[in-house]
Amino acid sequence: MKDIVILYSGGMDSSVALYQYASQIRLAVSFDYGSKHNKKEIEYAALNCQRLNIEHRVVDIDFNKMGFVSSLLQSGGDIPNGHYEDDTMRSTVVPFRNGIMLSIATGIAESMDCDKILICNHAGDHAIYPDCRENFIESMSQAISYGTYNNAKILAPFTNLSKREIATIGNEVHVPFENTYSCYNGQKVHCGTCGTCTERKEALLGFDPTVYQQSL
């Protein structure tokens, strides 16, 4: 039964979930929220959904116009280089992004009579992103259940998995990682030096098809 609405960015983690749960996914929702890398991510999101014959919907919600502050947004400063868990990466936090997106996806899901909303937060997010942590996901899922007639809930299968563990699952289910996008700088070719590129390289070590600028 296809009863899942997935928050699908087109990035590495959500692509693994898209392929792993494809038979249960009714709709993939991508958010064009005004980030530097939205355009590239959504291109790959559309490509993978087409490949798997999953309906894909893009929701426009421009955080730049709402006054959100984050270096991840087009209105923000430069994306920091370094490791994903460095304190400098805190500048990439988009305040309550997951809470907002989960709320919208829940409304869409209930409208389609789907009762599961799939999000792909993982253990590596916990250090700097409060709306990726297990206590937030559990609390949000409870609120969603209380606030919907069909008692919808959040599925977050990667919450306590490392990026490497997720990548390994993706390799097993034959995710075309070359058709996923991670770089926060949003350039045509992954920069290879920002936090997400660094984490991507660590996760995909040994089976990484990604082309990075630094290796050109």
N, C-alpha and C positions, 0 to 999 in steps of 0.2 A: 504494500500500500504506500502510495506517495503522499506522505503527510508532513514533510519537512520543508521549511523555508530556510535557506542558508544565506547568511551574510557573506557575500563572496567578493573579495577585493580583486582577485586575479593574481594575488601573491602566492608564495610558496605554500604556506600552511593551509590556507583556505582551498587551494587547488588539490592538496592531498585529500582533504575532507570531501571535496566535490567528487573526486574519482572513487573514493572509498564508499561513499554513501549514495552514489548516483542513482541506484535503483529505488531509493526512498525519497529523493528530492523532487518536489513539485515545482519549486521556483527558486532561482538564484537572484538575490538582490544586491546590486552594487550601488554604492553611494558616491556621487560626485559632489564632494563636500568642500572643494576648493583647495585641495592639497597640491603640492608641487608635482607629485607623481600620479595623480588620479588618471590623467589621460592615458598614460602607458599601461597602468594596471587594468583599466577598463577595456582596453583593446584586447588584452590577453584573456580577460574574463569572458568577453563575448566569444572569442575563438574557442575556448575550452567548452563553454556551454553548447555551442554549435556542434562541436565534435561529439558530445555526449547526448545531444538532442534534449537538453534541459532548457526550459524557458528562462530567459534572462531579462531582468528589468533594471533600468538605471534610475535611481531617485536623486534628483537635484536638490541639494540643501547647502547653500553657500555660507560656510562659517565665517568667511572673510567679511561679509556684509553685516554679520551679527556682532562683530567685535570680539570674536574669539582670538586669543593670543597663543601662538605656537610657531616655532620655526618650520614646522611641517607644512604650514599653510603658505599660499602664495603671498600673503601680506606679511609673512614673518621674515626673520633674518636668515643667515646662512645655516645650512645643515651642518652640524658638527661631525668631524671625523673621529675615529676611535672605535672602541668596543661598545657593543649594544648596552652593556650594563654600567658604563661610565656615567658619572654624575652629569657630565655635559649633555648626555642624551635626554635629560629631563626637559630640555627646551623643546623637544619634539612632541611632548604630551599635548594632545588636543583635549581640553577639559571636558570630561564626561562624555566623550565621543561614543563609547560603547553603549552607555545608558540611553543616549538619544537614538542611536541606530537600532538598538534592540526594541525600543518602544515603537518605532515606526514599523519595523519588520513584524512585530507582534500584531499590530493593527492590520497589516496586509495579510498575515497568516490567518487570523480569525476570519477576515473577510472571505478567504478562500476555503474555510473550514479545515485548515491545517492546525495541528496542535503542538508542533515542535518547531523551535527556532534554533538553528545550529550556528554557533559561533566558534571561532578557532583561536582563541587565546591560548597561550602556552606558558610553561614554567619560566622561560626566559624573560617574559614580560613583567613578572611580578615585582622586580626590583624598582622599576620606575613608573609603571602604569597601574594605578590603583583600581581602575575599572576592568582589569584583567585578572584580578586575584580571585581565589576560590570563594572567599567570604562575600565578595560583591556579586559574583555570578549566582551563588546560592540564594542570596537575599533578593536579587532581581528576578530570579525564576519564581520565587515564592510570591512576589508582588504581581508578576504576570499571571500566575495561576489564579490569584484572588481577583484580578481585574479583567478576566475574560470568561465568557460564558462556557467556552469549551475547555476551561482549565489548562490552557497552554503552558508549556514549560520550555526552559532552555536546555539544549544539549550542548555540552562543552567537553567533548571527549579528550581534548589535548591539554586541559588545564594543568595537569601535573606531569606532562611530558616535556622533555627537552626538545629543542629544535632538531637535534641530530636524530632523536627517536622518531620524530614526525617525518623527517626526510627518509629514514629507513623504511617506514611504512609506505611512503610515496613511491620509493624505488620498487617495493614489492608489488604494488598495484599498478605499476607502469605509468606513473605520472610523467608527462613530457615536460620536465623542468625547464627546458629551453623555451617553453611557451608560458612561463610565469615571470613575474616581475617583482623585484624587491626594493630597488634603489630609491632612497628618499629624495635624491636630487632630480629625479624625473627625466633624465637625459635618455637619448636613444639607446646608448650602451651603458650598462651598469658601471658606476664609477669605480667600484672596488675598494673604496676607502671609508665610506660612511658606515655608521653602526650597523645598518641592516645588511649592507654588502659584506661586511666582515663576518657577521653572524651566518649569513647565507653560505659563505665559503667554508666556514667551519662545519656547518650542518651537512653540506653536500660533498665533503671531502671524499675523493675516490670515485665519484660518479657525477661530477659537476660539469654540465654542458655549457655553462654560462660564459659569455665573453665579457671580460672586464677591461675597462679603459687602460688600466695600469699594465695589462699584459699585451696590449696592442703594439 
